[in-house]
């Protein structure tokens, strides 16, 4: 299961806001502190409590409690359930002990009785003291339900770790105890994504669809990061990038809003760079060099580049190119024109076994084949679709008077193309449109009707 998120990356609470705004903020905060994670190995509802998401600022904890209980009511309906408490990570301070005791005593009997296991990960001193008080003063039976877990790898022995959305702060804190998380559950080997071949990830016929890390990144950037200055150019924390990559390799859900826009962009580049076989192996370099010197580059791409790309490669590149086209349309804010984007992404498509300088040369957006190729498909993503099968809604980019690029839609019986404009609130529609395109792209490349 996934939980709802808000774009805000802080847990601040404004005491001077209107009542409706306060309630909305508390509800959002509650979903970050307590959230579902499917079911455990025995089929019981699995609830996560993330102490690192308690706010640093003072809030009305009494008003927060009903929102937390509403979440529990939504997923626990008179059945046994399991709780995982991430007690460390981040800089948030714990809520007052009086509130915690009040919260526990205010729980109905069924909440206390129906909890079968409480796994406490990275136990902190205040959690241990609190639980000793609860076990001694409130319920002596409660202590038997508690298990203290030292690492995330150990946690995977007790609950299906892959389906838990683990906060980045917890992943970073876990590095104090182990260099990597080894999933030891009964569901087989880790679902490695990075470093595999594209056919292995997407399926020989593309039946597995766009890789999840690519889909997550594209959708997140399209909705949240089109106006972020330097998107695809700036780098995130190396430690966070490693944790996000490892989470994808374990098959865990990853909420990119917890990691920020620059990580979402860089992890997309990392995926392309780490493919077992690069999009353009060294055997294609001579063709790329010819593209750079061709006077008719779009025609050259259709006649010479498309035949050397697999269906999976064309599907993936078209999906990414449409995002980059959207990013380039916001270049007045993010400063990432088609050439700038090509500089950042062209090196991820190449990997010469002996001559990295040749890769650098081919990545040039004006004189290098891979760079030129990216500029062309960013300004016109439909280039990757066979010309006789291109859908009528295919977009392209045309230079404006300042030398930038903007989207245009081909029109009939008109000397000038009509500029395609999106309303400012079109973010959700961008994401939903992308879902239906993947299958259409695959069919187009294989010559099927759509």
GIDADA-V184375 format. One record per run of one state. SS is the DSSP state (helix for helix, strand for strand, loop for the rest). FROM is the first residue (numbers start at 1). LEN is the number of residues. If there is no record, write none. Layout:
<<SS | FROM | LEN> <SS | FROM | LEN>>
This chain:
<<loop | 1 | 18> <helix | 19 | 15> <strand | 34 | 6> <loop | 40 | 5> <strand | 45 | 6> <helix | 51 | 3> <loop | 54 | 7> <helix | 61 | 15> <loop | 76 | 5> <strand | 81 | 6> <loop | 87 | 10> <helix | 97 | 10> <loop | 107 | 2> <helix | 109 | 6> <strand | 115 | 7> <loop | 122 | 3> <helix | 125 | 14> <loop | 139 | 3> <helix | 142 | 4> <strand | 146 | 4> <loop | 150 | 2> <helix | 152 | 4> <loop | 156 | 5> <helix | 161 | 3> <loop | 164 | 4> <helix | 168 | 7> <loop | 175 | 23> <helix | 198 | 5> <loop | 203 | 9> <helix | 212 | 14> <loop | 226 | 12> <helix | 238 | 12> <loop | 250 | 6> <helix | 256 | 3> <loop | 259 | 2> <helix | 261 | 14> <loop | 275 | 5> <strand | 280 | 1> <loop | 281 | 1> <helix | 282 | 12> <loop | 294 | 3> <helix | 297 | 12> <loop | 309 | 2> <helix | 311 | 19> <loop | 330 | 1> <helix | 331 | 4> <loop | 335 | 3> <helix | 338 | 12> <strand | 350 | 1> <loop | 351 | 5> <helix | 356 | 7> <loop | 363 | 6> <helix | 369 | 11> <loop | 380 | 1> <helix | 381 | 4> <loop | 385 | 2> <helix | 387 | 3> <loop | 390 | 5> <strand | 395 | 5> <loop | 400 | 5> <strand | 405 | 5> <loop | 410 | 8> <strand | 418 | 2> <loop | 420 | 7> <helix | 427 | 19> <loop | 446 | 5>>
